[in-house]
Amino acid sequence: KTLKIAENLEKILAIELLNAAQALSFRETKLLSPIITAVYEPFRKVVPCIDNDTELYILMENARLFVVENDPRSFAEKPV
């Protein structure tokens, strides 16, 4: 049961990150804080901005893998 909860949490975090990155795409990225930029730029290399209709399940899986494979603490330590 705990494994299922962890898997669901991965998916939820991936969807939230995907939505947040999409929203940030409408802003001037030069205005982002260094920590947000440290997450946003590598995330966008894995999950591009959605400009047209597309199959989201592929992007959601890429976002989930990004969440699983990256330690959030590492972004705060990287200089931008």
C-alpha positions as CSV (number, residue, x, y, z in Angstrom):
1,K,0.0,0.0,0.0
2,T,2.8,2.4,0.8
3,L,4.4,1.7,-2.6
4,K,1.2,2.7,-4.3
5,I,1.0,5.9,-2.3
6,A,4.6,6.7,-3.3
7,E,3.9,6.0,-7.0
8,N,0.8,8.2,-6.9
9,L,2.8,11.0,-5.2
10,E,5.3,10.8,-8.0
11,K,2.5,11.3,-10.6
12,I,1.0,14.2,-8.6
13,L,4.3,16.0,-8.3
14,A,5.0,15.4,-12.0
15,I,1.7,16.9,-13.0
16,E,2.2,19.9,-10.7
17,L,5.6,20.5,-12.1
18,L,4.4,20.2,-15.6
19,N,1.6,22.7,-14.9
20,A,3.9,25.1,-13.1
21,A,6.5,25.0,-15.9
22,Q,3.8,25.6,-18.5
23,A,2.5,28.7,-16.5
24,L,6.1,30.0,-16.2
25,S,6.4,29.8,-20.0
26,F,4.0,32.7,-20.2
27,R,6.4,34.9,-18.1
28,E,9.7,36.5,-18.9
29,T,12.1,33.8,-17.7
30,K,14.8,36.4,-16.9
31,L,12.6,37.4,-14.0
32,L,12.7,34.0,-12.3
33,S,14.6,33.5,-9.1
34,P,17.8,31.5,-9.3
35,I,16.3,28.4,-7.6
36,I,13.3,28.4,-9.9
37,T,15.6,28.8,-12.9
38,A,17.7,25.9,-11.7
39,V,14.7,23.7,-11.8
40,Y,12.9,25.2,-14.8
41,E,15.8,25.0,-17.3
42,P,16.7,21.3,-16.9
43,F,13.0,20.4,-16.7
44,R,12.4,22.1,-20.1
45,K,15.1,20.1,-21.6
46,V,13.1,17.0,-20.7
47,V,9.6,18.4,-21.1
48,P,9.3,21.1,-23.7
49,C,6.7,23.9,-23.7
50,I,3.3,22.7,-24.9
51,D,2.4,25.0,-27.9
52,N,0.0,22.7,-29.7
53,D,-2.3,19.8,-29.0
54,T,-0.2,16.9,-28.0
55,E,-0.4,13.6,-26.2
56,L,0.2,14.5,-22.6
57,Y,0.8,11.0,-21.3
58,I,4.3,11.1,-22.9
59,L,5.1,14.5,-21.3
60,M,3.6,13.4,-18.0
61,E,5.9,10.3,-17.9
62,N,8.9,12.4,-18.8
63,A,8.0,14.8,-15.9
64,R,7.5,11.8,-13.5
65,L,11.0,10.5,-14.4
66,F,12.4,14.0,-13.9
67,V,10.9,14.0,-10.4
68,V,12.1,10.5,-9.6
69,E,15.7,11.0,-10.9
70,N,16.4,14.5,-9.4
71,D,17.0,15.4,-5.7
72,P,15.2,18.7,-5.1
73,R,18.0,19.7,-2.7
74,S,20.5,19.7,-5.6
75,F,18.8,22.5,-7.3
76,A,19.3,24.8,-4.3
77,E,23.0,24.1,-4.3
78,K,23.6,24.8,-8.0
79,P,24.8,28.3,-8.9
80,V,22.9,29.7,-11.9
